């Protein structure tokens, strides 16, 4: 059980206290979205990109966004919660937004509620993984490519089943494919491949989540050429390198995908650039 406190609609509660009813729409329908953020020395890393995605998601999901729902408001809630839980150096924070109780599939209103949770993070997340990840495909679920695909939705069933499959079969991560059989993303990260000194990642039209670290890399001036393009399984097998990105762990390199093995030269340079604050 989680210890410490959480923040629910601006009030602090013990993490073990019940705060939802059985009519909670996130529980019933996955009706909402979330952001997972890394807090380092009291600052939310890449906060502009996190809140840009959050508010884009809330608008797309037709929430009636209160005037006080601003980046500054949520940053204050996050900072206060981290202090209350004595997480002053490194923390993982999840901000979840969901529609108010009531209704069946059609809600009775579009008023948002929110929940902020915080956990301690190990300093190892700031280090590049020493051993390459073992990666494979989870083929039992497919990501759709539609206007909601990029959202970090509260409905995460394909990722849950993929993570279970990964653990059961001894992989570190698995990739999910879209309806065309091409690469979308992994259970918790965006996918990049390196081929002939160019970095490629699937465009959002392929069904991947609009990852904050993904967007940061695409917007930054890097010592590599970076392009968006659809990726096939064959592209992975023929890649010089594969690496995964997310907002918590930054860059993680893949050592093995099926019968193909990879190095980490590009991932190592990107990790150094990211954590030295050069981009």
Secondary structure as UniProt FT lines:
FT   STRAND          5..8
FT   TURN            9..10
FT   STRAND          11..14
FT   TURN            15..16
FT   TURN            22..23
FT   HELIX           25..29
FT   STRAND          32..40
FT   TURN            41..42
FT   STRAND          43..44
FT   TURN            45..46
FT   HELIX           47..60
FT   TURN            61..62
FT   TURN            67..68
FT   HELIX           71..84
FT   TURN            85..86
FT   STRAND          90..99
FT   STRAND          111..120
FT   HELIX           123..126
FT   STRAND          133..143
FT   TURN            147..150
FT   HELIX           157..168
FT   TURN            169..170
FT   STRAND          173..178
FT   TURN            179..180
FT   STRAND          183..186
FT   STRAND          190..195
FT   TURN            196..197
FT   STRAND          198..201
FT   HELIX           204..206
FT   HELIX           212..219
FT   STRAND          225..228
FT   HELIX           233..237
FT   STRAND          241..246
FT   TURN            247..249
FT   STRAND          250..257
FT   TURN            258..259
FT   STRAND          260..261
FT   HELIX           265..275
FT   TURN            276..277
//
